[in-house]
Protein backbone atom coordinates (compact mmCIF):
# COMPACT_ATOMS: atom_id res chain seq x y z
CA UNK A 1 0.00 0.00 0.00
CA UNK A 2 1.36 3.40 -0.89
CA UNK A 3 2.10 5.97 1.77
CA UNK A 4 -0.61 8.16 0.26
CA UNK A 5 -3.29 5.45 0.52
CA UNK A 6 -2.19 4.39 3.98
CA UNK A 7 -2.12 7.99 5.19
CA UNK A 8 -5.71 8.57 4.17
CA UNK A 9 -6.87 5.33 5.75
CA UNK A 10 -4.71 5.90 8.84
CA UNK A 11 -6.48 9.19 9.49
CA UNK A 12 -9.79 7.33 9.38
CA UNK A 13 -8.48 4.70 11.78
CA UNK A 14 -7.31 7.36 14.21
CA UNK A 15 -10.74 8.98 14.08
CA UNK A 16 -12.24 5.58 14.99
CA UNK A 17 -9.93 5.31 18.01
CA UNK A 18 -7.80 2.44 16.65
CA UNK A 19 -4.43 3.98 17.55
CA UNK A 20 -3.13 1.23 19.84
CA UNK A 21 -3.63 -2.51 20.14
CA UNK A 22 -4.34 -3.34 23.77
CA UNK A 23 -1.58 -5.29 25.54
CA UNK A 24 -2.42 -8.99 25.44
CA UNK A 25 -5.05 -8.48 22.73
CA UNK A 26 -5.50 -11.27 20.19
CA UNK A 27 -6.26 -10.64 16.51
CA UNK A 28 -6.91 -13.61 14.22
CA UNK A 29 -4.90 -12.20 11.31
CA UNK A 30 -5.91 -14.77 8.69
CA UNK A 31 -9.63 -14.59 9.58
CA UNK A 32 -10.35 -10.96 10.51
CA UNK A 33 -12.89 -9.36 8.14
CA UNK A 34 -11.54 -6.57 5.92
CA UNK A 35 -13.37 -4.06 3.70
CA UNK A 36 -11.94 -3.88 0.18
CA UNK A 37 -11.76 -0.79 -2.01
CA UNK A 38 -10.83 -0.59 -5.70
CA UNK A 39 -7.19 0.19 -6.48
CA UNK A 40 -6.95 3.73 -7.96
CA UNK A 41 -6.98 3.64 -11.77
CA UNK A 42 -3.47 5.12 -12.01
CA UNK A 43 -2.10 2.16 -10.00
CA UNK A 44 -4.14 -0.64 -11.60
CA UNK A 45 -2.23 -2.61 -14.25
CA UNK A 46 -4.36 -5.71 -14.96
CA UNK A 47 -7.65 -7.11 -13.74
CA UNK A 48 -9.71 -5.21 -11.20
CA UNK A 49 -7.59 -5.42 -8.04
CA UNK A 50 -8.88 -4.24 -4.69
CA UNK A 51 -7.07 -3.69 -1.41
CA UNK A 52 -8.09 -3.69 2.24
CA UNK A 53 -6.33 -2.39 5.31
CA UNK A 54 -6.79 -2.77 9.06
CA UNK A 55 -4.60 -0.71 11.39
CA UNK A 56 -3.72 -2.61 14.54
CA UNK A 57 -1.32 -0.21 16.25
CA UNK A 58 -0.39 3.35 15.31
CA UNK A 59 2.20 5.27 17.33
CA UNK A 60 5.08 7.70 16.86
CA UNK A 61 7.35 4.65 16.40
CA UNK A 62 5.40 3.41 13.37
CA UNK A 63 2.45 1.27 12.49
CA UNK A 64 1.40 -2.37 12.60
CA UNK A 65 -1.48 -3.56 10.48
CA UNK A 66 -3.00 -6.10 8.14
CA UNK A 67 -3.14 -5.47 4.38
CA UNK A 68 -4.80 -7.56 1.70
CA UNK A 69 -4.96 -7.47 -2.10
CA UNK A 70 -7.35 -9.37 -4.37
CA UNK A 71 -6.36 -11.03 -7.64
CA UNK A 72 -4.93 -8.63 -10.20
CA UNK A 73 -1.89 -6.47 -10.83
CA UNK A 74 -1.06 -3.03 -9.45
CA UNK A 75 1.94 -0.72 -9.23
CA UNK A 76 2.94 0.88 -5.96
CA UNK A 77 5.44 3.19 -4.29
CA UNK A 78 6.50 1.54 -1.07
CA UNK A 79 6.99 2.75 2.49
CA UNK A 80 9.70 1.46 4.84
CA UNK A 81 8.23 -1.78 6.16
CA UNK A 82 8.75 -5.42 7.02
CA UNK A 83 5.91 -7.84 6.38
CA UNK A 84 4.98 -11.49 6.85
CA UNK A 85 2.61 -13.14 4.38
CA UNK A 86 -0.32 -14.88 6.08
CA UNK A 87 -2.08 -16.17 2.95
CA UNK A 88 -1.98 -16.00 -0.83
CA UNK A 89 0.26 -16.30 -3.85
CA UNK A 90 1.86 -13.30 -5.54
CA UNK A 91 4.93 -11.96 -7.32
CA UNK A 92 6.52 -8.60 -6.58
CA UNK A 93 8.60 -7.06 -9.36
CA UNK A 94 11.09 -4.37 -8.38
CA UNK A 95 11.06 -1.59 -10.97
CA UNK A 96 13.19 0.99 -9.12
CA UNK A 97 15.68 0.11 -7.88
CA UNK A 98 15.78 -2.85 -10.25
CA UNK A 99 16.04 -6.16 -8.40
CA UNK A 100 15.07 -9.75 -9.07
CA UNK A 101 11.34 -10.42 -8.67
CA UNK A 102 10.22 -12.38 -5.61
CA UNK A 103 7.40 -14.90 -5.19
CA UNK A 104 5.32 -14.53 -2.03
CA UNK A 105 3.65 -17.40 -0.18
CA UNK A 106 2.49 -17.92 3.42
CA UNK A 107 5.46 -17.46 5.73
CA UNK A 108 7.43 -15.16 3.39
CA UNK A 109 9.17 -12.32 5.24
CA UNK A 110 10.12 -9.26 3.19
CA UNK A 111 11.62 -5.81 3.85
CA UNK A 112 10.78 -2.88 1.60
CA UNK A 113 12.38 0.57 1.60
CA UNK A 114 10.52 3.84 1.24
CA UNK A 115 10.35 4.99 -2.37
CA UNK A 116 10.80 1.58 -4.02
CA UNK A 117 8.70 1.28 -7.19
CA UNK A 118 7.03 -2.14 -7.41
CA UNK A 119 4.49 -4.12 -9.39
CA UNK A 120 2.37 -6.63 -7.46
CA UNK A 121 0.76 -9.53 -9.35
CA UNK A 122 -1.60 -11.48 -7.10
CA UNK A 123 -2.76 -14.93 -8.22
CA UNK A 124 -4.50 -15.88 -4.95
CA UNK A 125 -5.69 -13.16 -2.53
CA UNK A 126 -2.65 -11.95 -0.59
CA UNK A 127 -2.84 -11.06 3.10
CA UNK A 128 0.11 -9.78 5.11
CA UNK A 129 0.88 -8.37 8.54
CA UNK A 130 3.19 -5.37 8.22
CA UNK A 131 5.33 -3.27 10.51
CA UNK A 132 5.98 0.20 9.11
CA UNK A 133 8.66 2.50 10.48
N, C-alpha and C positions, 0 to 999 in steps of 0.2 A: 504494500500500500504506500502510495506517495505521501510525503510529508504534508502536502496540501490537503489531500483527502483525510488523512489521519487528524490533522489539525482541526478541520471542520467538525469531524465526528467527536474528537476529544472535547471540544467545547460543549457539545451536546451532552456528553457523558458527565462532565463536571456539573452541568446544570441539573442533572438527574441525581447528583450526590454520589457518583460512583468513583470518587477519587482514590480510595484506599480499600484494599481487600482486608477484611478483618483477620487478625492473627488466628491461626487455627482453622480458618474457613476452608471448606472443600468445594471445588468446582469440578464437575465431571466434564473435562475438556472435550472429549470426543462426542459427548451427547448433548451438551448445552445447546439450546435453540438459538439460532442467529437469524437476523433479518437481512436479506440480500437486497442490494441496489444495483442497477445497471452500471457497468464500467463506463465512464465518460467516453463519448465518441472519439475524441482525439487520442485516447489510450487503447481503444479496442482495435485489434488486428484481424482476428478471425472468430467466427461464431458470434454468440451473444453473451459474452462472459458477464457474470455478476460477482460482487464481492460483499462480504459481511465482516463486521468488526465488533468485538466486545471488549471494552476496556476492563481490566481486572484491578489494576493498581496504577495510579498516576501520582507522581511526586516530583519534587525538584530534581531527584536523581535520575528520573526517566520514567518509562512506562512498561507495564507488563499487560499483555492482552492476547486474545484469540482472534485470528484472521482466517477467512475462508474464501476460496475462489471456486466458482463453478467451471464446468468444461468450457474451453475456448482459449483464445490467445490475447494477451494484452501487453503493452509496453509500460514501463514504470521507471521512475527515478527514485532510488532507494534512500532510506534513512540509515543511520548507524544502528544496526541491530544484530542480535543472535536469535535464531529460531530453531525449534524442534518440530518436525513434521509429525502430526498425530495420525493423519489419514490422507490417502490419495496417491496420485501418480502424476508427476509433472516434470517438465524440463525447464531449466532457467538458462537462457543464453545471455552472455555478458557482451554487450555492445561496446560500452565504454566504461572502464578500460577493457579492452578485448582480452577475454580469458576463455578457456575451454568450457563448454556447456556442462551443466551438471544435471543428473537425474535425481529427482526427489521421491522418496518413499517413506512410509512410517519408520520413525527412528532417525532419519537424516537430521544432522545438526549442521547449520550453515551460519556463517558470519557475513554480513553485508556492510559496506561502507557508505556513508552519506554521499550522494551524488552519482553513484554507479547507475548506468543506464542498462536496463535489462528488458528481456522479453520472456514472459511466462507463458508456456503452453501446458494447459492442464487437460489430461486425458480422463482422470477420475477426480471428482471434487477434492480439492486440497485444503486441509485444515492444519494450521500451525499455531503453536504458542510462541510468542515473541517477547524478547526483552530489548527495549529501545533505550539507548543512552543519549 
